[in-house]
Amino acid sequence: MQMGHQTALRSTSDSAGPDASAVTFERVLNTEEAAALLQIHPKTLQRMAREGTVPAFRIGDLWRFRASAQHFLIQE
């Protein structure tokens, strides 16, 4: 089984009540996908992630970028 898209878990509160909760999945982009979205070179994006210029996190040696954060950067 091959997973085409990566996602991140985000717990959210549901308006149905204080005990109700839901788990939603947010799209997570790899370096190449995020760089293409931002129209910059992947190495530039990795450098920006190391410097803290763009929000990102590492899984092992690989950088990952939340899609929602990248859409925010595009709108600026």
WOQUIGI-V480626 format. One record per residue. N is the residue number from 0. RES is the residue in three letters. SS is DSSP state (2 for helix, 1 for strand, 0 for the rest). BURIAL is + if it has 16 or more other C-alpha atoms within 10 Angstrom, else -. Layout:
((N | RES | SS | BURIAL) (N | RES | SS | BURIAL))
This chain:
((0 | MET | 0 | -) (1 | GLN | 0 | -) (2 | MET | 0 | -) (3 | GLY | 0 | -) (4 | HIS | 0 | -) (5 | GLN | 1 | -) (6 | THR | 1 | -) (7 | ALA | 1 | -) (8 | LEU | 1 | -) (9 | ARG | 1 | -) (10 | SER | 1 | -) (11 | THR | 1 | -) (12 | SER | 1 | -) (13 | ASP | 0 | -) (14 | SER | 0 | -) (15 | ALA | 0 | -) (16 | GLY | 0 | -) (17 | PRO | 0 | -) (18 | ASP | 0 | -) (19 | ALA | 0 | -) (20 | SER | 1 | -) (21 | ALA | 1 | -) (22 | VAL | 1 | -) (23 | THR | 1 | -) (24 | PHE | 1 | -) (25 | GLU | 1 | -) (26 | ARG | 1 | -) (27 | VAL | 1 | +) (28 | LEU | 1 | +) (29 | ASN | 1 | +) (30 | THR | 2 | +) (31 | GLU | 2 | +) (32 | GLU | 2 | -) (33 | ALA | 2 | +) (34 | ALA | 2 | +) (35 | ALA | 2 | -) (36 | LEU | 2 | -) (37 | LEU | 2 | -) (38 | GLN | 0 | -) (39 | ILE | 0 | -) (40 | HIS | 0 | -) (41 | PRO | 2 | +) (42 | LYS | 2 | -) (43 | THR | 2 | -) (44 | LEU | 2 | +) (45 | GLN | 2 | +) (46 | ARG | 2 | -) (47 | MET | 2 | -) (48 | ALA | 2 | +) (49 | ARG | 2 | -) (50 | GLU | 2 | -) (51 | GLY | 0 | -) (52 | THR | 0 | -) (53 | VAL | 0 | +) (54 | PRO | 0 | -) (55 | ALA | 0 | +) (56 | PHE | 1 | -) (57 | ARG | 1 | -) (58 | ILE | 1 | -) (59 | GLY | 0 | -) (60 | ASP | 0 | -) (61 | LEU | 1 | -) (62 | TRP | 1 | +) (63 | ARG | 1 | +) (64 | PHE | 1 | +) (65 | ARG | 1 | +) (66 | ALA | 2 | +) (67 | SER | 2 | -) (68 | ALA | 2 | -) (69 | GLN | 2 | +) (70 | HIS | 2 | -) (71 | PHE | 2 | -) (72 | LEU | 2 | -) (73 | ILE | 2 | -) (74 | GLN | 2 | -) (75 | GLU | 0 | -))
